């Protein structure tokens, strides 16, 4: 009897794993980000700083440290190597950062119409390569990553991306994001191949824009790799995958977009709601260079590590916050809501904030102009499953029964994969945290370069 009871309990535990293990791993990941820095870490919103003070503290001039002095930086530098020391988001304030930031703005300086046209053409190129004659199950992030590789290559170099370069760029970006999700280890040889290619292009004068003169040729290549061929491609691939996932999940939204593809206002509301529920940043950290007076009870001392929790902030202060409702933005001004998908203007917002919506609209329209899409896969902010989705050609739509059977298969496979993937994330995540602490990439970099003042950049 005892053996039977144990077997039943074990079976119940096994069957329940898909429901509690994946969210537990995500929660643990956020907790680790906050706890890596020990007593210096302050999670916002949290006990000391509430939601109502989130933007003000984030925008405070003293919240200007980016890497120096935060143990968490060792982990991010580990994931973003090679070249995190010249990555725009990890440079300290100073002349070096100013030159790098100006170069990024030059490269991104193009009209919405031009950027949208380029995004549409790159999407059409990639979608034409898909062999979709009947139902086909794809991973949206995998489909979209080559689109953004083509887009940013042409933006940087002013010419179309050759197939060999596209493979290098996609392999690099995929390796970075896979490690970030703790779904796989780093493959530095794969990343170094792109570095060598970019260094050759820089030496040949192939970049269509002026690069930061303060950087060496190798550093210029690493700057391009980190800013455009890591971060830009990864974030835009994930943002567009999230957008297509919600469209695939919500038939009324999909039907409205297909019926009136030129309705920018509605599609922008869908984008805003997608980025509210699935923000690209989980936790963004800043290091205080001076004290920040929050109120008459709380003063944050210098050297504190502020961990801004985007998902928690984006789900506070909204009616029925967990529900996907793009029409909430008809009655709720974005500028007054707890909604900062591209950061805050006063503290290093995403430099592509003005281009992202226009290019995402173009990509979505190209996809919806060719395919019907549906999914029953789990949809979480971190998107470790890479966005499983069924595509059908518009000319050969699926019947209701076929669709139901295939969606049932997608749901079952995704739940099984979720359990295995969560275990992999626990093991590999633990290893990478320990390995990052052993290597101390950020800490050692700044130890070898004495500070010249608060927030200074070597």
Secondary structure, 3 states (H helix, E strand, C coil): CHHHHHHHHHHHHHHHHHHHHHHHHHHHHHHHHHHCCHHHEEEECCCCCCHHHHHHHHCCCCCCECCCCCHHHHHHHHHHCCCHHHCHHHCCCCHHHHHHHHHHHHHHCCCHHHHHHHHHHHHHHHHHCCCCCCCEEEEHHHHHHHHHHHHHHHHHHCCCCCHHHHHHHHHHHHHHHHHHCCCCCCCHHHHHHHHHHHHHHHHCCCCCCCCCCCCCHHHHHHHHHHHHHHHHHHHHHHHHHHHHHHHHHCHHHHHHHHHCCCCHHHHHHHHHHHHHHCCCCCEEEEECCCCEECCCCCEECCCCEEEEEHHHHHCCCCCCCCCCCCCHHHHCCHHHCCCCCCCCCCCCCCCCHHHHHHHHHHHHHHHHCCEEEECCCCCCCCCCCCCEEEEEEHHHCCCHHHHHHHHHHHHHHHHHHHHHHHHHHHHHHHHHHHHHHHHCHHHHHHHCCCCCCCCCCC
